[in-house]
Amino acid sequence: MAVHAVNTSGVSIRLACAIFAISESGYRYKAKHRAENDEIAHWLLRLTDNHRTWGFGLCFLYLRNVKGFGWNHKRVYRIYCELELNLRIKPRKRLKRDKP
């Protein structure tokens, strides 16, 4: 709505944002490319298939330090959770001894 008001009636961005009660940063926001999110998901799935014991920390550090990607850890973790890779790893079962 604010974009339409700025384009058609010549209202300033500041006034349009005040009228529609949105921030100027929200007006100027451009979403990240979906293809980049798909690439992150692809890498996370490959890593967790090859290294089943790796959690998010190891996956992210591998992507950052070895592969050289500059993705934000919060963004990578959001995609990691969407893929449901953040499920709890079952602990090892303890040995039951007959005579302690």
C-alpha positions as CSV (number, residue, x, y, z in Angstrom):
1,M,0.0,0.0,0.0
2,A,2.8,2.4,0.9
3,V,4.6,1.7,-2.3
4,H,1.4,2.4,-4.3
5,A,0.9,5.7,-2.5
6,V,4.5,6.8,-3.1
7,N,4.3,5.9,-6.8
8,T,0.9,7.2,-7.7
9,S,0.2,10.3,-5.6
10,G,3.8,11.6,-5.1
11,V,3.7,11.3,-1.3
12,S,7.1,11.1,0.3
13,I,8.3,7.8,1.7
14,R,8.5,9.2,5.2
15,L,4.9,10.4,5.1
16,A,3.6,7.2,3.5
17,C,5.3,5.1,6.2
18,A,3.8,7.3,8.9
19,I,0.3,7.0,7.4
20,F,0.5,3.2,7.1
21,A,2.3,2.8,10.4
22,I,5.3,0.9,9.1
23,S,9.0,1.6,9.5
24,E,11.1,3.0,6.7
25,S,13.4,0.0,6.9
26,G,10.4,-2.2,6.4
27,Y,9.5,-0.2,3.3
28,R,12.9,-0.6,1.8
29,Y,13.3,-4.3,2.8
30,K,14.2,-6.7,0.0
31,A,13.9,-10.4,0.7
32,K,16.9,-12.7,0.2
33,H,16.9,-14.9,-2.8
34,R,15.1,-18.2,-2.5
35,A,17.9,-19.9,-4.5
36,E,20.4,-19.1,-1.8
37,N,18.3,-20.7,0.9
38,D,17.9,-23.8,-1.3
39,E,21.7,-23.9,-1.6
40,I,22.1,-23.7,2.2
41,A,19.5,-26.5,2.6
42,H,21.3,-28.6,0.0
43,W,24.6,-28.3,1.8
44,L,23.1,-29.0,5.2
45,L,21.4,-32.2,3.9
46,R,24.7,-33.4,2.3
47,L,26.7,-32.8,5.4
48,T,24.2,-34.5,7.8
49,D,24.0,-37.5,5.5
50,N,27.7,-37.9,5.3
51,H,28.5,-37.1,8.9
52,R,25.6,-38.4,11.0
53,T,27.1,-37.4,14.3
54,W,27.6,-33.7,13.4
55,G,25.3,-31.2,15.0
56,F,24.6,-27.7,13.8
57,G,27.9,-26.2,15.2
58,L,30.1,-28.5,13.3
59,C,28.1,-28.2,10.1
60,F,28.2,-24.4,10.3
61,L,31.9,-24.2,11.1
62,Y,32.6,-26.6,8.2
63,L,30.6,-24.4,5.8
64,R,32.2,-21.2,7.1
65,N,35.8,-22.2,7.6
66,V,36.4,-25.0,5.1
67,K,34.0,-24.1,2.2
68,G,34.3,-20.3,2.8
69,F,30.6,-19.4,2.7
70,G,29.8,-16.2,4.5
71,W,26.2,-17.0,5.6
72,N,24.8,-15.7,8.8
73,H,24.6,-18.4,11.5
74,K,21.0,-17.4,12.5
75,R,19.9,-17.8,8.9
76,V,21.6,-21.2,8.5
77,Y,20.1,-22.3,11.9
78,R,16.6,-21.3,10.8
79,I,17.0,-23.4,7.6
80,Y,18.5,-26.2,9.7
81,C,15.4,-26.2,12.0
82,E,13.0,-26.1,9.0
83,L,14.6,-29.2,7.7
84,E,14.0,-30.8,11.2
85,L,17.7,-31.6,11.6
86,N,17.7,-30.3,15.1
87,L,16.2,-33.4,16.6
88,R,17.8,-34.8,19.8
89,I,20.6,-37.3,19.3
90,K,19.8,-40.3,21.6
91,P,22.4,-40.8,24.3
92,R,24.4,-44.1,24.5
93,K,22.9,-46.8,26.6
94,R,24.7,-47.6,29.8
95,L,26.1,-51.0,30.5
96,K,24.2,-52.9,33.1
97,R,26.5,-54.9,35.3
98,D,25.3,-58.0,37.2
99,K,27.6,-57.3,40.1
100,P,28.6,-53.7,40.7
